Amino acid sequence: MGILQSLNLIYSYIRPVIDVAILAFLIYKAWELLARTQAVQLLKGAGLLLLVYSIASLLNLSTLLWLLTTIAPGLVIAIAIVFQPELRKIFLRLGQTELFRPDSKPGIGALDAVVTAAEMLSREKRGMLIVFSRKANLRSIIETGNYLNADISSSLILSIFKFDTPLHDGAMIIQNNRIAAAGCLLPLSEQEDIMRSFGTRHRAALGMSEQSDAVILIVSEETGAISLAFDGKMFYDLSPLEISRKARELIDKGVRTLEIELTDGDE
């Protein structure tokens, strides 16, 4: 038996394993993406309809089958209209996410430096907006600001946000454990039920969290409250200790872990 035949024989054995592994990886990534949006409810509804259709087919319920077949096209259009914001969010994240790029996790010292700066700015009621990049590609956001590629330090953060510098009103992007850029422009949230007390910083933080998997830290210039935004949700007025602990857990473990731990009172 030649080498080529041996390789073909080996491949014939491992091909099913590769096939299943790739399929499992794609399903996992798709579920991970859907789980960060309300579109998971869409999947549950589709699953329920599929179950009903299967039962109708199995029991030969002609009237129910006719009804389901008739309303199916209109139902697809209705779902696309009702879930348009969620579908848009899915495709935005799908286009931004780099599947094989590891999470961009700041070190403990770097996160402590950010929280220390946030606490000092909070006491003086100076606004701050910092985005912690994860897997989503934020290149388009970074390009709207001033490229820094600097070490993370409380003094640098304070020098940017404490005084009315040209970079004060924009967002700082932290990526790959460095300050990638400052003075960046973020997309504003499209939510209609945002608290009226929220200013542009909070709306920008929500907008960024809706369109990416980033974690955003905000210090309010009006109240000094320190907040976290992620997954289209705002958790308002947290203590520095809560910010440090929960931001670390979120960046390490993902959105859904924190969503369980944070109570409605934090919102």
BELDADA-V73377 format. One record per residue. N is the residue number from 1. RES is the residue in one letter. SS is DSSP state (A for helix, B for strand, O for the rest). Layout:
# BELDADA-V73377
n=N res=RES ss=SS
n=N res=RES ss=SS
This chain:
# BELDADA-V73377
n=1 res=M ss=O
n=2 res=G ss=O
n=3 res=I ss=A
n=4 res=L ss=A
n=5 res=Q ss=A
n=6 res=S ss=A
n=7 res=L ss=A
n=8 res=N ss=A
n=9 res=L ss=A
n=10 res=I ss=A
n=11 res=Y ss=A
n=12 res=S ss=A
n=13 res=Y ss=A
n=14 res=I ss=A
n=15 res=R ss=A
n=16 res=P ss=A
n=17 res=V ss=A
n=18 res=I ss=A
n=19 res=D ss=A
n=20 res=V ss=A
n=21 res=A ss=A
n=22 res=I ss=A
n=23 res=L ss=A
n=24 res=A ss=A
n=25 res=F ss=A
n=26 res=L ss=A
n=27 res=I ss=A
n=28 res=Y ss=A
n=29 res=K ss=A
n=30 res=A ss=A
n=31 res=W ss=A
n=32 res=E ss=A
n=33 res=L ss=A
n=34 res=L ss=A
n=35 res=A ss=A
n=36 res=R ss=O
n=37 res=T ss=O
n=38 res=Q ss=O
n=39 res=A ss=A
n=40 res=V ss=A
n=41 res=Q ss=A
n=42 res=L ss=A
n=43 res=L ss=A
n=44 res=K ss=A
n=45 res=G ss=A
n=46 res=A ss=A
n=47 res=G ss=A
n=48 res=L ss=A
n=49 res=L ss=A
n=50 res=L ss=A
n=51 res=L ss=A
n=52 res=V ss=A
n=53 res=Y ss=A
n=54 res=S ss=A
n=55 res=I ss=A
n=56 res=A ss=A
n=57 res=S ss=A
n=58 res=L ss=A
n=59 res=L ss=O
n=60 res=N ss=O
n=61 res=L ss=O
n=62 res=S ss=A
n=63 res=T ss=A
n=64 res=L ss=A
n=65 res=L ss=A
n=66 res=W ss=A
n=67 res=L ss=A
n=68 res=L ss=A
n=69 res=T ss=A
n=70 res=T ss=A
n=71 res=I ss=A
n=72 res=A ss=A
n=73 res=P ss=A
n=74 res=G ss=A
n=75 res=L ss=A
n=76 res=V ss=A
n=77 res=I ss=A
n=78 res=A ss=A
n=79 res=I ss=A
n=80 res=A ss=A
n=81 res=I ss=A
n=82 res=V ss=A
n=83 res=F ss=O
n=84 res=Q ss=A
n=85 res=P ss=A
n=86 res=E ss=A
n=87 res=L ss=A
n=88 res=R ss=A
n=89 res=K ss=A
n=90 res=I ss=A
n=91 res=F ss=A
n=92 res=L ss=A
n=93 res=R ss=A
n=94 res=L ss=A
n=95 res=G ss=A
n=96 res=Q ss=A
n=97 res=T ss=B
n=98 res=E ss=O
n=99 res=L ss=O
n=100 res=F ss=O
n=101 res=R ss=O
n=102 res=P ss=O
n=103 res=D ss=O
n=104 res=S ss=O
n=105 res=K ss=O
n=106 res=P ss=O
n=107 res=G ss=O
n=108 res=I ss=A
n=109 res=G ss=A
n=110 res=A ss=A
n=111 res=L ss=A
n=112 res=D ss=A
n=113 res=A ss=A
n=114 res=V ss=A
n=115 res=V ss=A
n=116 res=T ss=A
n=117 res=A ss=A
n=118 res=A ss=A
n=119 res=E ss=A
n=120 res=M ss=A
n=121 res=L ss=A
n=122 res=S ss=A
n=123 res=R ss=A
n=124 res=E ss=O
n=125 res=K ss=O
n=126 res=R ss=O
n=127 res=G ss=O
n=128 res=M ss=B
n=129 res=L ss=B
n=130 res=I ss=B
n=131 res=V ss=B
n=132 res=F ss=B
n=133 res=S ss=O
n=134 res=R ss=O
n=135 res=K ss=O
n=136 res=A ss=B
n=137 res=N ss=O
n=138 res=L ss=O
n=139 res=R ss=A
n=140 res=S ss=A
n=141 res=I ss=A
n=142 res=I ss=A
n=143 res=E ss=O
n=144 res=T ss=O
n=145 res=G ss=O
n=146 res=N ss=B
n=147 res=Y ss=B
n=148 res=L ss=B
n=149 res=N ss=B
n=150 res=A ss=B
n=151 res=D ss=O
n=152 res=I ss=O
n=153 res=S ss=O
n=154 res=S ss=A
n=155 res=S ss=A
n=156 res=L ss=A
n=157 res=I ss=A
n=158 res=L ss=A
n=159 res=S ss=A
n=160 res=I ss=A
n=161 res=F ss=A
n=162 res=K ss=O
n=163 res=F ss=O
n=164 res=D ss=O
n=165 res=T ss=O
n=166 res=P ss=O
n=167 res=L ss=O
n=168 res=H ss=O
n=169 res=D ss=O
n=170 res=G ss=O
n=171 res=A ss=B
n=172 res=M ss=B
n=173 res=I ss=B
n=174 res=I ss=B
n=175 res=Q ss=B
n=176 res=N ss=O
n=177 res=N ss=O
n=178 res=R ss=B
n=179 res=I ss=B
n=180 res=A ss=B
n=181 res=A ss=B
n=182 res=A ss=B
n=183 res=G ss=B
n=184 res=C ss=B
n=185 res=L ss=O
n=186 res=L ss=O
n=187 res=P ss=O
n=188 res=L ss=O
n=189 res=S ss=O
n=190 res=E ss=O
n=191 res=Q ss=O
n=192 res=E ss=O
n=193 res=D ss=O
n=194 res=I ss=O
n=195 res=M ss=O
n=196 res=R ss=O
n=197 res=S ss=O
n=198 res=F ss=O
n=199 res=G ss=O
n=200 res=T ss=A
n=201 res=R ss=A
n=202 res=H ss=A
n=203 res=R ss=A
n=204 res=A ss=A
n=205 res=A ss=A
n=206 res=L ss=A
n=207 res=G ss=A
n=208 res=M ss=A
n=209 res=S ss=A
n=210 res=E ss=A
n=211 res=Q ss=A
n=212 res=S ss=O
n=213 res=D ss=O
n=214 res=A ss=O
n=215 res=V ss=B
n=216 res=I ss=B
n=217 res=L ss=B
n=218 res=I ss=B
n=219 res=V ss=B
n=220 res=S ss=O
n=221 res=E ss=O
n=222 res=E ss=O
n=223 res=T ss=O
n=224 res=G ss=O
n=225 res=A ss=O
n=226 res=I ss=B
n=227 res=S ss=B
n=228 res=L ss=B
n=229 res=A ss=B
n=230 res=F ss=B
n=231 res=D ss=O
n=232 res=G ss=O
n=233 res=K ss=B
n=234 res=M ss=B
n=235 res=F ss=B
n=236 res=Y ss=O
n=237 res=D ss=O
n=238 res=L ss=O
n=239 res=S ss=O
n=240 res=P ss=A
n=241 res=L ss=A
n=242 res=E ss=A
n=243 res=I ss=A
n=244 res=S ss=A
n=245 res=R ss=A
n=246 res=K ss=A
n=247 res=A ss=A
n=248 res=R ss=A
n=249 res=E ss=A
n=250 res=L ss=A
n=251 res=I ss=A
n=252 res=D ss=A
n=253 res=K ss=A
n=254 res=G ss=O
n=255 res=V ss=A
n=256 res=R ss=A
n=257 res=T ss=A
n=258 res=L ss=A
n=259 res=E ss=A
n=260 res=I ss=A
n=261 res=E ss=A
n=262 res=L ss=O
n=263 res=T ss=O
n=264 res=D ss=A
n=265 res=G ss=A
n=266 res=D ss=A
n=267 res=E ss=O
